[in-house]
Amino acid sequence: MLDNQVPSFKDPSFSDRAASAGTAKQKALDQLKAKPPVDPALMAERREASDKQDQALAQERATKAAAVAAGKAEKIAAKAAELARVAAAEALKAARLKPASPEEMKAARDARYAARKARK
């Protein structure tokens, strides 16, 4: 090969590239046209299978969402029960720490006295 000759695959001109793109496009269109048409029954069967799969997926998602909601409700109920227990304990503690009225003190003293007399 001589130095002044450049092979065409290394430096194609614009018209060469345009022609090659046109032939490639035509070849792709011919292949697409040569494709056999899709059978409507087969297409309906595929659509039905796809619909069934979508329904199963939706059912699974709904089941998972219900399980998550139930778990959250259970946690909220447990938290509410714990808060109620703590509130009851606080109320009991407050009642124990509240100074007794004179009447209550007299009744407790009388009960202790009666218990002491009953033991003797």
Secondary structure as UniProt FT lines:
FT   TURN            3..4
FT   TURN            8..10
FT   HELIX           14..34
FT   HELIX           40..97
FT   HELIX           102..119
//
